[in-house]
Amino acid sequence: MKILLVQHHGFLNGSGGTEKICCYLANNLVNNNFEVEIATNQNSHGNPFFSLDEKIKITNIFDDQVIQKSTLELHNYKGKKLFLWVYYKILKKYSKIYNKILLKKWGGIDELNKFNLSNRSQAWGKYVIASKPDLIITMSISSLLEISYKNDYDIPIINSVNGRPDYDYSDLLWYRSENEMQLLKDSYKSLSGIQVLFESYKEYLPDTFKGKAFTITNPVFQIDDSEIVNHSNVKERFKIVNIATLATNCKQQDVAILVFSRLANKYLNWDLHFWGIGSDLEMLQNLVRQLNIEDRVFFNGFTSNPIDKLKESDLFIFPSKYEGFGLALVEAMTVGLPCIGFETCSGVNELIEHNTNGFLVKNEEEMKDALVTLMTNSDLRKKMGANAHEMAKKHNEKDVLDEWISQINQFLV
């Protein structure tokens, strides 16, 4: 039986959660005697970030002959050279005129986007038919839309959801036009099934979905009970840690910094460590400088071994505004770290059990108080860390894989 995994964008060179789950599924399906192919459509070269079994075929269907019309980017020059200022001023004016003519010709941005989508989807349709899979698993609703728009397949399609479902088709997190939201909702009609991360997430599916919804959590690497953090150790310095993309609109590392800055002068043997890369690094570094805590807050960059970094830490802070699952959060729990997050954050409020394996807080003041409580009580860190470690066991890779195989076999009957 052949299974086609589709991540239409970002798979090559991508190191995020979606790419990680895609590779996890592919590797384990191959090991269970399925033929597996991963398909993407990227105008770029590269390789998967995560290791893949050599038996897995990777196909990039990108073809520059597929017509795509796009507006021109508007450049704003912030330098002080007069020649360049004039050049970019003229370029911006030209781009505005070009964009106006283009959008008038196509009847607006929505119609232009549908034209482009139609051409990409037509290419996907030809590829899927030639590939002859027995089952398709799309790694996002946008990938589902890419392959299903104006296409009909006699092939079951399952979508893997890596977030709260309504984030995929609504404008709750960022701007989407009414037309785009309707296209995304309509694509659910093509699904035979959909995997959600938590049982409660089923209520966020759109009414256009008529298939089977099933709950499978994300897999998390487990460590032995004897390897978890020993909170009884006497140390010179203690670490509060956060692992996430440096993107303050979602991950809110700035909140963690502001809260920690109110405690730094009192708790002199505690430091705040960030692991991750992202576009907001410079902004966060400037914030740390402004607060004069450069010797207490550390930006350590990307790590390919998050478990090892977590084992060196003492508690985990996760101030995200929204999450789908929070893989780093469960990894922190796996090693026995008590965790702090916002009670309004999706995913986080499904994983942190308040007063059991950490604290769910309402605001920055409560986050500060939770930090103090854990920083000053090693016995509580030990108790909550042990509870966190036990909770994380239900996200083990074997059970998650068994659930996937069971569901996949039902759609292949």
JOLIN-V459208 format. One record per residue. N is the residue number from 0. RES is the residue in one letter. PHI is phi in degrees with one decimal (none if undefined). PSI is psi in radians with two decimals (999 if undefined). OMEGA is omega in degrees with one decimal (none if undefined). Layout:
<<N | RES | PHI | PSI | OMEGA> <N | RES | PHI | PSI | OMEGA>>
This chain:
<<0 | M | none | 2.39 | -178.5> <1 | K | -106.7 | 2.30 | 177.1> <2 | I | -117.1 | 2.27 | 178.4> <3 | L | -107.1 | 2.09 | 174.5> <4 | L | -97.1 | 2.24 | -177.5> <5 | V | -118.1 | 2.02 | 167.1> <6 | Q | -124.1 | 1.73 | -166.2> <7 | H | -66.7 | -0.38 | -175.8> <8 | H | -148.8 | 2.45 | 172.6> <9 | G | 90.4 | -0.05 | -176.7> <10 | F | -70.5 | -0.81 | 179.1> <11 | L | -69.9 | 2.20 | 179.6> <12 | N | 71.1 | 0.04 | -178.5> <13 | G | -83.3 | 2.40 | -177.5> <14 | S | -119.8 | 0.34 | -177.8> <15 | G | -86.3 | -3.09 | -177.7> <16 | G | -64.0 | -0.66 | -179.8> <17 | T | -63.8 | -0.77 | 178.6> <18 | E | -64.2 | -0.66 | -179.3> <19 | K | -65.1 | -0.77 | 179.8> <20 | I | -68.3 | -0.67 | 178.2> <21 | C | -58.9 | -0.81 | -179.8> <22 | C | -69.0 | -0.65 | 176.7> <23 | Y | -59.3 | -0.85 | 179.7> <24 | L | -62.6 | -0.82 | -177.6> <25 | A | -58.9 | -0.85 | -178.5> <26 | N | -61.5 | -0.76 | -176.6> <27 | N | -76.1 | -0.51 | 176.1> <28 | L | -69.6 | -0.69 | 175.6> <29 | V | -61.0 | -0.73 | 179.7> <30 | N | -68.2 | -0.25 | 176.3> <31 | N | -105.6 | 0.44 | 170.2> <32 | N | 71.7 | 0.41 | 170.4> <33 | F | -92.2 | 2.59 | 168.2> <34 | E | -84.3 | 2.28 | -172.1> <35 | V | -128.3 | 2.37 | 173.5> <36 | E | -133.2 | 2.45 | 175.5> <37 | I | -112.6 | 2.27 | -178.0> <38 | A | -122.5 | 2.44 | 177.1> <39 | T | -138.7 | 3.04 | 179.4> <40 | N | -141.7 | 1.43 | -173.0> <41 | Q | -124.9 | 2.32 | 175.9> <42 | N | -82.7 | 1.08 | -178.5> <43 | S | -164.5 | 2.80 | 174.4> <44 | H | -103.5 | 2.80 | 178.2> <45 | G | 155.0 | -3.01 | -178.5> <46 | N | -135.0 | 2.84 | 173.7> <47 | P | -61.9 | 2.45 | 178.9> <48 | F | -71.4 | -0.69 | -178.2> <49 | F | -91.8 | 2.57 | -175.9> <50 | S | -65.8 | 2.51 | -179.8> <51 | L | -130.3 | 2.56 | 175.1> <52 | D | -60.0 | 2.43 | -177.2> <53 | E | -64.1 | -0.28 | 179.8> <54 | K | -79.6 | -0.19 | -178.3> <55 | I | -83.8 | 2.24 | 178.6> <56 | K | -89.4 | 2.37 | 177.2> <57 | I | -117.0 | 2.19 | -177.6> <58 | T | -124.8 | 2.21 | 172.1> <59 | N | -105.4 | 1.93 | -173.5> <60 | I | -84.7 | 0.09 | -175.6> <61 | F | -55.7 | 2.35 | 179.4> <62 | D | -140.3 | 2.04 | -177.6> <63 | D | -70.9 | -0.06 | 174.9> <64 | Q | -83.1 | -0.25 | 175.0> <65 | V | -74.7 | 2.02 | -172.3> <66 | I | -68.2 | 2.25 | 175.5> <67 | Q | -135.1 | 2.19 | 178.5> <68 | K | -105.3 | 2.33 | -178.2> <69 | S | -142.4 | 2.66 | 175.5> <70 | T | -73.6 | 2.77 | 179.3> <71 | L | -87.1 | 2.53 | 178.4> <72 | E | -72.2 | 2.47 | 178.4> <73 | L | -93.7 | 2.05 | -176.3> <74 | H | -94.9 | 2.38 | 173.8> <75 | N | -117.2 | 2.02 | -179.4> <76 | Y | -86.4 | 2.21 | -177.0> <77 | K | -109.7 | 0.07 | 179.9> <78 | G | -81.0 | -3.00 | -174.8> <79 | K | -116.4 | 0.08 | -179.5> <80 | K | -83.4 | 2.15 | -173.6> <81 | L | -60.8 | -0.76 | -177.8> <82 | F | -59.7 | -0.82 | -179.5> <83 | L | -67.1 | -0.61 | 178.0> <84 | W | -61.3 | -0.78 | 179.0> <85 | V | -65.4 | -0.76 | -179.3> <86 | Y | -58.0 | -0.86 | -177.8> <87 | Y | -71.4 | -0.47 | 176.0> <88 | K | -65.8 | -0.78 | 178.7> <89 | I | -66.7 | -0.75 | 179.8> <90 | L | -61.6 | -0.72 | 179.7> <91 | K | -65.4 | -0.71 | 179.5> <92 | K | -65.9 | -0.73 | 177.2> <93 | Y | -61.3 | -0.76 | -178.2> <94 | S | -62.8 | -0.71 | 179.3> <95 | K | -62.4 | -0.74 | 179.3> <96 | I | -65.7 | -0.78 | 179.1> <97 | Y | -59.5 | -0.82 | -178.0> <98 | N | -63.6 | -0.69 | -179.8> <99 | K | -63.6 | -0.76 | 179.4> <100 | I | -65.9 | -0.77 | -178.8> <101 | L | -61.6 | -0.83 | -177.4> <102 | L | -68.9 | -0.58 | 176.8> <103 | K | -66.1 | -0.70 | 179.8> <104 | K | -62.2 | -0.69 | -175.5> <105 | W | -95.7 | -0.04 | 177.4> <106 | G | 83.0 | 0.44 | 176.9> <107 | G | 110.6 | 2.92 | -174.7> <108 | I | -65.2 | -0.61 | -179.6> <109 | D | -64.4 | -0.74 | 179.6> <110 | E | -68.0 | -0.63 | 176.7> <111 | L | -64.6 | -0.75 | 179.1> <112 | N | -63.7 | -0.65 | 178.7> <113 | K | -67.8 | -0.64 | 176.3> <114 | F | -61.0 | -0.83 | 179.4> <115 | N | -63.8 | -0.76 | 179.1> <116 | L | -61.5 | -0.73 | -179.6> <117 | S | -60.6 | -0.73 | 179.7> <118 | N | -68.6 | -0.71 | 177.9> <119 | R | -66.4 | -0.73 | -178.1> <120 | S | -66.1 | -0.62 | 176.5> <121 | Q | -61.7 | -0.71 | 177.1> <122 | A | -65.3 | -0.69 | 177.5> <123 | W | -63.0 | -0.73 | -178.7> <124 | G | -59.7 | -0.78 | 178.8> <125 | K | -62.7 | -0.71 | -179.0> <126 | Y | -66.8 | -0.81 | -177.8> <127 | V | -60.8 | -0.77 | 179.7> <128 | I | -61.3 | -0.74 | -180.0> <129 | A | -69.4 | -0.54 | -177.6> <130 | S | -73.5 | -0.53 | 177.0> <131 | K | 56.3 | 0.97 | 176.5> <132 | P | -79.2 | 2.73 | 173.9> <133 | D | -89.2 | -0.36 | 179.5> <134 | L | -153.8 | 2.48 | 175.7> <135 | I | -115.1 | 2.34 | 171.8> <136 | I | -118.3 | 2.00 | 176.0> <137 | T | -90.8 | 2.48 | -175.0> <138 | M | -93.5 | 0.07 | 175.6> <139 | S | -166.9 | 2.81 | 176.6> <140 | I | -68.5 | -0.57 | 176.8> <141 | S | -65.4 | -0.61 | 174.7> <142 | S | -67.0 | -0.67 | 175.8> <143 | L | -60.1 | -0.79 | 179.0> <144 | L | -61.0 | -0.72 | -178.9> <145 | E | -58.0 | -0.73 | -175.3> <146 | I | -89.9 | -0.34 | -171.5> <147 | S | -102.7 | -0.31 | -175.6> <148 | Y | -60.4 | 2.07 | -179.4> <149 | K | 62.1 | 0.30 | 177.5> <150 | N | -117.7 | 2.52 | 173.5> <151 | D | -122.4 | 2.26 | -179.7> <152 | Y | -122.2 | 2.49 | 170.6> <153 | D | -93.6 | 0.81 | -176.6> <154 | I | -134.0 | 2.28 | 177.2> <155 | P | -65.1 | 2.43 | 178.8> <156 | I | -122.8 | 2.27 | 174.0> <157 | I | -114.5 | 2.45 | 173.4> <158 | N | -109.6 | 2.37 | 174.7> <159 | S | -97.4 | 2.09 | -176.3> <160 | V | -99.7 | 2.11 | -179.2> <161 | N | -102.1 | 0.33 | 177.5> <162 | G | -155.7 | -3.00 | 173.1> <163 | R | -71.1 | 2.25 | -169.0> <164 | P | -53.6 | -0.68 | -175.3> <165 | D | -69.3 | -0.31 | 174.9> <166 | Y | -66.0 | -0.39 | -175.6> <167 | D | -79.6 | -0.39 | -174.2> <168 | Y | -129.6 | 0.05 | -177.9> <169 | S | -112.4 | -3.11 | 175.9> <170 | D | -109.8 | 0.50 | -178.9> <171 | L | -65.8 | -0.61 | -174.6> <172 | L | -102.3 | -0.56 | 179.0> <173 | W | -155.1 | 2.97 | -174.7> <174 | Y | -69.1 | 2.27 | 166.2> <175 | R | -135.2 | 2.43 | 177.9> <176 | S | -72.6 | 2.84 | 177.5> <177 | E | -58.8 | -0.65 | -179.8> <178 | N | -64.7 | -0.79 | -179.7> <179 | E | -63.8 | -0.75 | 179.9> <180 | M | -62.5 | -0.67 | 180.0> <181 | Q | -69.3 | -0.68 | 176.5> <182 | L | -60.2 | -0.76 | 179.5> <183 | L | -64.9 | -0.75 | 178.2> <184 | K | -62.7 | -0.73 | -178.8> <185 | D | -64.7 | -0.50 | -178.4> <186 | S | -65.8 | -0.42 | 178.1> <187 | Y | -60.7 | -0.41 | 179.7> <188 | K | -63.3 | -0.37 | -178.5> <189 | S | -83.8 | -0.12 | -173.7> <190 | L | -85.6 | 2.39 | 168.6> <191 | S | -85.7 | -0.56 | -179.4> <192 | G | -156.0 | 2.86 | 178.3> <193 | I | -145.2 | 2.38 | 177.5> <194 | Q | -99.3 | 2.25 | 175.1> <195 | V | -117.8 | 2.78 | -172.0> <196 | L | -83.6 | -0.52 | 179.7> <197 | F | -135.0 | 2.61 | -179.2> <198 | E | -57.7 | -0.65 | -178.3> <199 | S | -65.7 | -0.37 | -178.0> <200 | Y | -70.5 | -0.29 | -179.8> <201 | K | -61.4 | -0.53 | -178.0> <202 | E | -71.9 | -0.17 | 179.8> <203 | Y | -97.0 | 0.08 | 177.6> <204 | L | -76.0 | 2.56 | -179.1> <205 | P | -74.6 | 2.79 | -178.4> <206 | D | -71.9 | -0.14 | 176.8> <207 | T | -76.5 | -0.27 | -179.2> <208 | F | -82.4 | 2.18 | -177.8> <209 | K | -121.5 | 0.09 | -177.5> <210 | G | -87.3 | -2.77 | -179.4> <211 | K | -98.0 | 2.22 | 175.4> <212 | A | -101.1 | 2.32 | 178.9> <213 | F | -137.6 | 2.62 | -174.5> <214 | T | -102.0 | 2.11 | 171.7> <215 | I | -137.2 | 2.17 | -179.5> <216 | T | -74.5 | 3.05 | 174.0> <217 | N | -82.8 | 2.57 | 178.9> <218 | P | -80.5 | 2.47 | 179.5> <219 | V | -132.0 | 2.30 | 177.9> <220 | F | -60.4 | 2.32 | -177.3> <221 | Q | -103.9 | 2.60 | 173.3> <222 | I | -119.6 | 2.78 | -178.5> <223 | D | -68.1 | 2.65 | -179.6> <224 | D | -54.8 | -0.59 | -176.4> <225 | S | -74.3 | -0.20 | -175.0> <226 | E | -100.4 | -0.02 | -176.2> <227 | I | -71.3 | 2.87 | -177.5> <228 | V | -58.4 | 2.32 | 176.7> <229 | N | -93.9 | 1.76 | -176.3> <230 | H | -77.6 | -0.02 | 177.7> <231 | S | -89.0 | -0.17 | -179.3> <232 | N | -62.7 | 2.38 | 174.1> <233 | V | -84.7 | 2.18 | -175.1> <234 | K | -131.2 | 2.70 | 175.1> <235 | E | -77.8 | -0.64 | -179.3> <236 | R | -134.4 | 2.54 | -179.5> <237 | F | -118.6 | 2.66 | -174.2> <238 | K | -120.8 | 2.20 | 163.5> <239 | I | -94.2 | 2.27 | -172.7> <240 | V | -127.5 | 2.59 | 172.0> <241 | N | -136.9 | 2.31 | 175.7> <242 | I | -121.0 | 2.04 | -178.6> <243 | A | -175.4 | 2.84 | 170.6> <244 | T | -61.2 | 2.41 | -179.6> <245 | L | -79.3 | 1.45 | -178.0> <246 | A | -139.7 | 1.73 | -169.9> <247 | T | -69.3 | -0.38 | 179.5> <248 | N | -66.3 | -0.38 | 178.5> <249 | C | -118.0 | -0.96 | -171.0> <250 | K | -80.0 | -0.40 | 172.0> <251 | Q | 55.5 | 0.77 | 175.3> <252 | Q | -60.8 | -0.47 | 178.4> <253 | D | -61.9 | -0.58 | 177.6> <254 | V | -65.0 | -0.79 | 178.7> <255 | A | -60.1 | -0.71 | -179.9> <256 | I | -65.1 | -0.79 | -179.2> <257 | L | -63.0 | -0.73 | 179.1> <258 | V | -66.0 | -0.80 | -179.2> <259 | F | -63.6 | -0.61 | -178.3> <260 | S | -60.9 | -0.44 | 180.0> <261 | R | -79.4 | -0.21 | -177.1> <262 | L | -113.7 | -0.29 | -169.7> <263 | A | -58.1 | -0.69 | -176.1> <264 | N | -73.5 | -0.33 | -179.8> <265 | K | -94.4 | -0.68 | -177.0> <266 | Y | -107.3 | 1.42 | -168.0> <267 | L | -73.8 | -0.24 | -179.3> <268 | N | -103.0 | 0.29 | 176.4> <269 | W | -114.2 | 2.41 | 177.1> <270 | D | -126.3 | 2.82 | 179.3> <271 | L | -114.1 | 2.14 | -177.3> <272 | H | -118.3 | 2.32 | 174.5> <273 | F | -112.9 | 2.35 | 171.1> <274 | W | -118.3 | 2.23 | -179.6> <275 | G | 143.4 | 2.84 | 176.9> <276 | I | -123.3 | 2.86 | 179.3> <277 | G | 166.1 | 3.00 | -172.3> <278 | S | -71.5 | -0.26 | -176.1> <279 | D | -98.3 | 0.22 | -178.4> <280 | L | -56.7 | -0.88 | -176.8> <281 | E | -61.9 | -0.73 | 179.5> <282 | M | -62.0 | -0.74 | 179.7> <283 | L | -67.8 | -0.68 | 177.0> <284 | Q | -62.8 | -0.68 | 177.9> <285 | N | -64.5 | -0.68 | 178.7> <286 | L | -62.4 | -0.75 | 178.9> <287 | V | -62.0 | -0.71 | 178.1> <288 | R | -64.3 | -0.75 | 179.9> <289 | Q | -61.6 | -0.59 | -179.3> <290 | L | -86.5 | -0.06 | 177.6> <291 | N | 58.2 | 0.79 | 178.0> <292 | I | -128.3 | 0.60 | -177.6> <293 | E | -62.4 | -0.50 | -178.8> <294 | D | -86.3 | 0.09 | -177.0> <295 | R | -124.9 | -0.23 | -179.3> <296 | V | -120.7 | 2.25 | -172.0> <297 | F | -127.3 | 2.30 | 175.2> <298 | F | -106.3 | 1.88 | -168.9> <299 | N | -97.7 | -0.05 | 178.4> <300 | G | 82.3 | -2.90 | -177.6> <301 | F | -77.2 | 2.50 | 172.6> <302 | T | -128.0 | 2.35 | 175.3> <303 | S | -90.0 | -0.03 | 179.8> <304 | N | -127.9 | 1.16 | -176.4> <305 | P | -61.2 | -0.58 | -179.3> <306 | I | -60.6 | -0.75 | 179.6> <307 | D | -63.0 | -0.70 | -180.0> <308 | K | -68.4 | -0.65 | 179.3> <309 | L | -67.7 | -0.62 | 178.8> <310 | K | -63.3 | -0.41 | -179.7> <311 | E | -86.6 | 0.01 | -171.6> <312 | S | -108.3 | 3.10 | -174.6> <313 | D | -124.3 | -0.47 | 171.4> <314 | L | -158.4 | 2.75 | -172.4> <315 | F | -115.9 | 2.22 | 177.3> <316 | I | -111.5 | 2.30 | -173.5> <317 | F | -138.4 | 1.41 | -171.7> <318 | P | -86.2 | 0.48 | -175.8> <319 | S | -57.8 | 2.60 | 175.2> <320 | K | -80.7 | -0.67 | 176.3> <321 | Y | -151.0 | 2.65 | 177.4> <322 | E | -147.4 | 2.80 | 170.3> <323 | G | -91.3 | -0.86 | -178.7> <324 | F | -135.0 | -0.80 | -176.9> <325 | G | 82.5 | 1.13 | -176.2> <326 | L | -60.5 | -0.76 | 179.9> <327 | A | -62.8 | -0.57 | 178.6> <328 | L | -62.5 | -0.81 | -179.8> <329 | V | -70.3 | -0.58 | 175.3> <330 | E | -62.5 | -0.66 | 176.3> <331 | A | -64.7 | -0.70 | 177.5> <332 | M | -65.1 | -0.66 | -179.4> <333 | T | -56.4 | -0.70 | -177.6> <334 | V | -85.7 | -0.01 | 175.8> <335 | G | 91.6 | 0.58 | 177.0> <336 | L | -99.0 | 2.29 | 169.5> <337 | P | -67.5 | 2.60 | -171.3> <338 | C | -128.3 | 2.65 | 178.2> <339 | I | -128.0 | 2.28 | 177.2> <340 | G | -153.4 | 3.03 | -179.3> <341 | F | -84.5 | 2.39 | -176.8> <342 | E | -69.9 | -0.31 | 178.8> <343 | T | -88.1 | -0.08 | -175.6> <344 | C | -84.3 | 2.09 | 177.1> <345 | S | -58.5 | 2.58 | -178.7> <346 | G | 81.5 | -0.99 | 178.9> <347 | V | -61.0 | -0.77 | -179.2> <348 | N | -74.8 | -0.06 | 172.1> <349 | E | -92.5 | -0.34 | -172.3> <350 | L | -107.1 | -0.73 | 176.7> <351 | I | -82.3 | 2.17 | 173.9> <352 | E | -99.1 | 1.97 | -172.6> <353 | H | -56.7 | 2.29 | -179.6> <354 | N | 68.2 | 0.12 | 179.2> <355 | T | -113.7 | -1.05 | 177.4> <356 | N | -115.8 | 0.18 | -180.0> <357 | G | 164.3 | -2.79 | -179.4> <358 | F | -129.3 | 2.34 | 168.2> <359 | L | -101.2 | 2.15 | -173.2> <360 | V | -117.0 | 2.75 | -177.1> <361 | K | -90.9 | -0.51 | -172.7> <362 | N | -157.4 | -3.10 | -177.2> <363 | E | -65.1 | -0.62 | 179.5> <364 | E | -63.5 | -0.77 | 177.9> <365 | E | -67.6 | -0.57 | 176.7> <366 | M | -64.7 | -0.72 | 177.0> <367 | K | -60.7 | -0.80 | -178.8> <368 | D | -63.8 | -0.68 | 178.9> <369 | A | -65.0 | -0.70 | 177.3> <370 | L | -60.4 | -0.82 | -179.6> <371 | V | -60.4 | -0.77 | -179.9> <372 | T | -57.5 | -0.77 | -178.1> <373 | L | -79.5 | -0.61 | -179.9> <374 | M | -66.0 | -0.50 | -174.6> <375 | T | -102.0 | 0.10 | -175.7> <376 | N | -140.4 | 1.61 | -179.0> <377 | S | -67.0 | -0.55 | 178.3> <378 | D | -64.9 | -0.68 | 178.1> <379 | L | -69.5 | -0.68 | 176.2> <380 | R | -59.4 | -0.73 | 180.0> <381 | K | -64.6 | -0.77 | -178.6> <382 | K | -65.9 | -0.87 | -179.4> <383 | M | -67.6 | -0.63 | 178.1> <384 | G | -63.4 | -0.71 | 177.5> <385 | A | -64.5 | -0.71 | 177.3> <386 | N | -64.0 | -0.70 | 178.8> <387 | A | -63.0 | -0.75 | 179.3> <388 | H | -60.1 | -0.73 | 179.6> <389 | E | -67.0 | -0.73 | 179.6> <390 | M | -61.7 | -0.68 | -176.5> <391 | A | -65.9 | -0.34 | -177.4> <392 | K | -62.7 | -0.47 | -179.4> <393 | K | -75.2 | -0.07 | 176.1> <394 | H | -104.6 | 0.44 | -177.0> <395 | N | -70.6 | 2.65 | -171.9> <396 | E | -63.5 | -0.66 | -177.0> <397 | K | -64.6 | -0.84 | -179.2> <398 | D | -64.7 | -0.69 | 178.5> <399 | V | -63.2 | -0.77 | 179.6> <400 | L | -64.1 | -0.76 | 179.0> <401 | D | -57.6 | -0.71 | 178.2> <402 | E | -64.3 | -0.75 | 179.5> <403 | W | -62.1 | -0.82 | -179.1> <404 | I | -60.7 | -0.74 | 179.3> <405 | S | -60.7 | -0.81 | -179.2> <406 | Q | -67.6 | -0.75 | -179.3> <407 | I | -59.8 | -0.76 | -179.5> <408 | N | -62.6 | -0.56 | 178.4> <409 | Q | -66.5 | -0.61 | 179.9> <410 | F | -82.0 | -0.24 | 179.5> <411 | L | -93.1 | -0.10 | -179.1> <412 | V | -66.4 | 999 | none>>
